[in-house]
Amino acid sequence: MQDFTFPTLAETFFLIPMTILSIFACIPISIKVLRNNKEPSNVLTLIIALAGIVLSAAALIFVGPSLGAVYGGALIFDGMATYANMAVFAITALTLFLSESGVNTRGASFAEHTFLILLSAVGMITLTSSNDLIVSFVGLEIMSIALYVLIGLGHEQLYSKEAAFKYFILGSFASAIFLFGIALIFGATGATTISTLGLQGMILESRNGLLILGLILLLVGIGFKVSLFPFHAWTPDVYQGAPTSVSAFMATGVKVVMFTLFLRLAMTHLFMSDPKIISILQVIAVLTMTIGNITAIVQENMKRLVAYSSIAHAGYILVGIIAAATSKTPEAASATLFYIVGYSVMNIGAFAIINVFEKEERGNLSIMDYAGLGYKYPLMGVGLAVFMFSLAGIPPTVGFMGKFYIFASAIKEGYLGLAIIGVINSLISAYYYLKVLVALYMNDPVFDVKPMAGKTSSFVVLVTLILTLVMGIFSASFYTPALKGVTQLLALH
C-alpha cells in the first residue's frame, strides 16, 4: 500500500470534470428550493444538466490523459478511462432526454430526478477512473445509492416501489460482499491498488486461499451489478418496474463502468495464475449467454425481453474479458471496450422506442402492442428494426462488428469453444429479436397505440439509430481510440 501524499496542484485538475458535474447537478434542485418548492420548467432543468455534461466532457478532454496514477495511486485518468467516461457522458445526456418526455419521469420531480442522474454519473466516472479498490467501492456506492432512489421516484406506486426495494436489498448485499472481498484481498496482499495487485497476486494466488476467496467475493459483487449468472434474477423485475429512462441508464451506464473496472482488473493478469478462476469465468459466460437468450424467447413484455437480452450480452462481454485476462496484447481488451460502448448505443435506442409508446406503468409494453406500427410510424419502425438487428449481431450494425472483434479475440487467445458457443447463442437470440419485427411489420394492429412521449425521445431514437449504423460501418474510427487507451494502460503496467 502506497504511503499517503498530499495531492499536487496539477493532480487537482483531474477532478475538474467530476466537480463540474456535481455543481451542475445541484443547480436545478437549488432553484426549486429557492422558489419555495416550485418546480423549474423541464426545459430549463434539461438545459442546465446538458450544459454541465458538455462542460465536464470538455474539461476531460482539456485535462487530457494522465501519464500515470495520481492521488497516491488512487485514481488513473488514462485513455481507457477517457473512452469509458465519454460514453458515460453520452449515456447520461441521452437518459435525460428520455426522462424529460417519459410518462413516469416528467413533471413534479424532474429536478430531483436530474440531480440523481448526474450524481450517479459522478459515481460512474469515479469507478472508471479508479486505480484502487477502496475508491472503486466509493464510486460504486455513489452510483448505486442514487439508482436506488431513482427507481422508486417514478410516478407509479406499485411496480417502481417494488423494483426499488428489490434492488436496494439485493444491491446492499452485493456491495457488502464486494467490500468483504476487498478486505480479504488487502489482508492477503497488503495492497488495494489495482495496478500492483497483479504482481502480488501472481506470487501469492496459487498458495493463498485468502486471496482466492477475496477475488471470488469481488467477482460476485461485480457479477451482480452486470447481471452475470447466477446473480441475474433481479434484472427483469427491476428493469420492468423502474421508469424506462432509468432502466436504460442502468442497462447501459452501469454495465459500461462495471465492465471497465472488471477489464482493468483482468488486464493485471490477476486471474491468470490460477486456471480454476478462468475456468469458472468460462462456465459463467456460457450459462449467462445461454440462460439469458433461452429465457428471452418466452417473454411477451418488451422491457423484460430487453432485460434478458442484456443478460445475454453480459455473457458476450465476459468472453472478451476472459480473452483479455490471458492476453499479452491489447486487442482483446480493446474489442471488449468497443463492444461495451456499442452495446450501450443499441440498447438505449431500444429503450427509447419503449419510452416513446409507453402509456403508463402497464401500458403499451407487450410485443403485440407494437403490431403494425412499422408502417404507421416509419422512424420508430426502422429504428426498432435496426436495434433488433444490431442486438442480434447482423451486419452492417455495431452489434455485428462488436461480436466479430470479441469472438476473433477469443479465438486468437485459444478460446475457440467459447467463441462457437457465443455464435450459437447469437443465432438463438435472432429468434426473439425477429419475433418483434414480425409483430412490427407482418401483424395487423391489435390496439390503437400512439406515441406518448415528446420529441426528445424521438431525438434519442434518431441519434442512436445513426450511431448504430455509423459505428458498424466505420467501426475502425471508434475501435482505434479504445486500442490506444488500452495500449497506454499496458505500457503503464
Salt bridges, closest charged atoms under 4 A:
GLU39 OE1 - LYS32 NZ 2.72
ASP78 OD2 - ARG264 NH1 3.01
GLU112 OE2 - LYS32 NZ 2.77
GLU162 OE2 - LYS166 NZ 3.02
ASP237 OD2 - LYS166 NZ 3.13
ASP237 OD1 - ARG304 NH1 2.96
GLU300 OE2 - LYS435 NZ 3.94
GLU331 OE1 - LYS412 NZ 3.92
ASP448 OD1 - LYS376 NZ 3.21
